[in-house]
Amino acid sequence: MTAVAEEQVLVVPTARFRTLGHFQGFSSDVDRYLPALLEGDDLSYRPRGAMEDDPSFKQLIPYVLFRYTDADGTPLLFQYTRGGGQGEARLRTKRSVGVGGHISTVDATGADNHHDVYREGMQRELAEEVEISTAYTEELAGLINDDETPVGTVHLGMVHLCDVETPDVRPREEDILDAGFRPVSEILAEIDGFETWSQIVVRALFGAA
């Protein structure tokens, strides 16, 4: 059994998500889905390997964007290329604007509820993947659901938008390649080269190219 298969990740039944209101793409209606998704009694931890091929469950994924607005008022996003050993195998070599990953049982130690587990997991993922040497504010901007790709059918993204005071966000992992802040306009112009979730969220939050 592989390490991935042994990892126990937080999931919610897809049927519960559909009951709250199914959508394809991006939804900014945060109040409809949270806290409901994190307060249900049907949340569970299940083997990640099995969940990657089981669309009857959605793995809850924090997807964090870092935005810097320069002195001229130009918005820039932190972006990078996923290396060959980084994260979900089906996303390797894709460009991305999102940092984050699975919530697992390691995040549940000492937590009183799933809200705390989720926040702990998000902070752990950020600490593992990037070094943030600047103050920032953070808001939950929406959710991503993509049932048109194999990866998307088994994941549900929680989009967090972090506005940083200075562009001091750097990769910690070797497989986060070509990382740095780029103007949103440039990212939109090359959006087809990004992973699907990045395409969805950048178009939704910053407008189509």
N, C-alpha and C positions, 0 to 999 in steps of 0.2 A: 504494500500500500504506500502511495506517495505521500509526501508532506502535505501537498495540497488537499488530497483526499481526507487526511486526518484532521485538517483544520475545521472547526465547527463555527459556521457563520450565521449571523442573525438573518432570518427570513420571515416573510409574511405570506400567507396564502394569496395567490393571485386573485382568487374569488373575492377576498376581502377588499383588495384594491379596486376591483371592478364594482363592488357594491358602493364604494365611496364615490365612484364616478370615473369610468375609464376615459382616457384620452390618449391620443397619439402625438408625440412630440413634446412640447413644453407647456406647462401650466403654471401661472403665477398665483393661482388660488391656494396659497399655502394653508389657510385656515380650514379649508375643506378636508385636507388630508392629514394635517398635523394639528393637534396631538393624536388624532384618532389612530393613526397607524402604529404609534409607539405605545398606545395604551390598551390595545386589544389583548385578550387572553389567548389568542391563537398565534402569537409570536413564538418562535422557537429557534433553537440552534441546531443546525443540521450539517452533515459533512459537505464541505464545499465541492468536492469532486462530483458528488451525486447531484448537487444543486445546479451545477453548470449545464446540465442537460435535462432539467426538469422544469418546464414552463408553468407547472402548477404552483410554483413558489417564485416570489420575487426577493432577491437579495438586496438589502437596503444599503445604498452606497452614498456617502458624502462626496460631493464633487465640488471642489473649492476653486474659485477663480480669484486671482489677484489682479486688481486694477490700480494703475498709477496714472494720475492726471498731471501732466507737466505744467510748467509755468505759462505756456501758451494756451492751456486748456485742452490740449490734445489727450484723449484717453489711450492708454496703452495696456495691454494684457500680458501677463506672464504666459509664455508658451514654450513648448519643448517637443522633442521627438522621443518616443518610447524606444528604448534599446531592446536588443534581442532577449535579455533576461528579465525585463521589467514587467511585472503584473500579468494581466490576462493575456494568454498566448495569442488570442485572436486579434489583439490590438497592437501587437509589437510592430515596430517600425512606423507606426502612425504618429502624426503630429497631434498635439493636444493642448488645451488650455486649462484642463482640470487636474487637480491634485486630490488624491484621496484613495479610499479602498474599502475593503470589507470590515464590518463590525464583527468581532468574534468573541468567544468565551473569555479570552484574556482581558477583555475590556470590562467584564462583568464583576471582577473581584472588588468587593467593597462597595459596589453600586447599589442604591436602594430601588431604582426603577430603570425602565428601558430608556427614558430620556437621558439619565446620567450615563448609561452604558453607551448610548449613541454619541454623546458629547465626548466621552473619554476615548472612544474609538476614532472619532474624527481628529482629536488632538494628537493621538498616537500616530496616526497615518501622516499627519503634517510633519510631526517631529522626525519621522523616519525618512521622509522624502525630500524635505526642503529645510533650509536654514532661513529663518525670518528675522532679519536684523533691523527692524523698523516697527514703529507703532502702526496699528491698523484698527479699523472698525469693521464689523462683520454683520451681515444680515442674511437671512434665508430668503432667497429671491424666487424660488419656485422648485418645480420637480420636472424630471425628464423621464418619459416612458417611450420606448421605441420597440414596438412589436414587429418591426419589419426586418430586423436582423437577428441572427442566432444569439449574439451576446445580449442584445436588448431585451429579448423575450424573458430572460431570467434575472434581470436587474431593474431596479428602480432608483433613479438618481435624485438626491437632495442637493440642490444647487445653492451653494453659499458664495456670496460675493464679498470679498475683502478689499476695502479701499486702503491702500498703504500710503504712508506719508512720504516715503522715499522708495525708489525701486531697488531695495536691498533684499531680494529674495533669490536664493541660490540653491542649486540642487545638492543634496547630500548623497544620493545614490548614483553610482557610476552609470547606470542605465538610463538616467535622465539626461539626454543629449541635446546639444545646441540650444540650451535654455537661455531665456532672457525676455525682457519686455519689448514688445513690438506694437506699433500703432494699430488700433482696431481696424482702421481702413486697410492696412496691408494684409491683415489676417483675413478680412472679408474678401479681399481680392484673390486670395489663395485658398479659400475655405474648402474647396473640394479635396485638398490634400490632408485635411484633418479627419480624425475619427468622427463617427456619426454623432456622438453626444456633443462634441465640440461644435460641430456644424449646427446642430439644433439650438444650443444655448446662445451661441454668438449671434445667430440670425434673430433669435427671439429677443434678446436683450439689447442688441446694438444695430439691428436693421439689416435687411438684405443687401447684398452687394449690388 
